[in-house]
């Protein structure tokens, strides 16, 4: 949900308070580590082989996390719209080079926190540990559900599921991106759109 009259700091405040109980001075400390950033449509924030040093909070716009298969096909792993966090999580945690790219799919306004500052918050604010656990649990559930959908659902069922759980992906993004998210061809997606 977009809050048009809210600043990104207010959006982030609402998001954090929706997950953890935090004192005002702790919240001020957390917010002080987040920096604003604007990116253009199609701009890459992380490329394959680069270490993911930042976690991004989307104020307005959309970030895509994707990788490229051996045969050169793009596969979209995650899409973050307003009021969501995104990072190349494996690289962010391990400090290893990323196998993924992070790309803005629309002109996007972000707040970001560096790896160093994120982990510093874990040391100085006990409730940030709960926030991080919530973030990791959500990422795990999301990735597991997506993997299961690829193994147990056909293209039609995956498309119907997407329409019921996250329709803005279909409404806001081009067919090419939606197809890479569903792991189907653009032709298959066009057929499904005309039938459903």
ABEGO torsion letter per residue (X at the ends): XBBAABBAAAAAAAAAAAABBBBAAAAAAAAAABBBBBBBBGBBABBBGBBBABBBBBABEBBBBBBBBAAGBBBBABBBBBGBBBBBAAAAAAGBBBABBBBBABBBBBBBBBAAAAAAAAAABAAAAAAAAAAAAAAAAAAAAAAAAAAABBAAAAAAAAAAABAAAAAABBAAAAAAAAGBBAAAAAAAAAAX
